[in-house]
């Protein structure tokens, strides 16, 4: 049995609300961790920096840009 347009719209609304709630909850949990875990914010920022650096190097064709792993472990 096929859904009517109204039923389909209602289901989309429910899914959208659930997605929004999950995203909001994830952001709240992330903020809680950033506020309460010593050193986490600095580690998170360093990870972002290394990730962006690896992306730039990969786009430039640097064969040694394995997500910054070579610089961390050498």
C-alpha positions as CSV (number, residue, x, y, z in Angstrom):
1,X,0.0,0.0,0.0
2,X,1.5,3.4,-1.0
3,X,1.7,6.3,1.3
4,X,-0.4,9.4,0.6
5,X,1.3,12.7,0.2
6,X,0.2,13.8,3.7
7,X,1.5,10.6,5.3
8,X,4.8,11.0,3.4
9,X,5.1,14.6,4.6
10,X,4.3,13.6,8.2
11,X,7.0,10.9,8.2
12,X,9.5,13.4,6.7
13,X,8.7,15.9,9.5
14,X,9.2,13.2,12.2
15,X,12.6,12.2,10.7
16,X,13.7,15.8,10.3
17,X,12.8,16.5,14.0
18,X,14.7,13.4,15.1
19,X,17.8,14.4,13.1
20,X,17.7,17.9,14.5
21,X,17.4,16.6,18.0
22,X,20.3,14.1,17.5
23,X,22.5,16.9,16.1
24,X,21.6,19.2,19.0
25,X,22.3,16.5,21.5
26,X,25.7,15.7,19.9
27,X,26.7,19.3,20.0
28,X,25.7,19.6,23.7
29,X,27.7,16.5,24.5
30,X,30.7,17.8,22.6
31,X,30.5,21.1,24.5
32,X,30.3,19.3,27.8
33,X,33.4,17.3,27.0
34,X,35.3,20.4,25.8
35,X,34.3,22.2,29.1
36,X,35.1,19.3,31.4
37,X,38.0,17.2,30.1
38,X,41.3,18.9,30.6
39,X,43.4,19.1,27.5
40,X,40.6,17.9,25.2
41,X,40.1,21.3,23.5
42,X,43.9,21.5,22.7
43,X,43.9,18.0,21.4
44,X,40.8,18.6,19.3
45,X,42.4,21.8,17.8
46,X,45.6,20.0,17.0
47,X,43.7,17.2,15.3
48,X,41.8,19.7,13.2
49,X,45.1,21.5,12.3
50,X,46.7,18.2,11.2
51,X,43.7,17.1,9.2
52,X,43.5,20.4,7.3
53,X,47.3,20.2,6.7
54,X,47.0,16.7,5.3
55,X,44.1,17.7,3.0
56,X,46.1,20.6,1.6
57,X,49.2,18.4,1.1
58,X,47.1,15.7,-0.6
59,X,45.6,18.3,-2.9
60,X,49.0,19.5,-3.7
61,X,50.1,16.0,-4.6
62,X,52.5,15.5,-1.6
63,X,53.0,11.7,-1.4
64,X,54.2,11.9,2.2
65,X,50.9,13.4,3.5
66,X,49.4,10.3,5.0
67,X,47.1,12.2,7.4
68,X,50.2,13.6,9.1
69,X,51.0,10.2,10.5
70,X,54.6,10.3,9.3
71,X,55.3,13.5,11.2
72,X,53.7,12.2,14.4
73,X,55.5,8.9,14.5
74,X,58.9,9.7,13.1
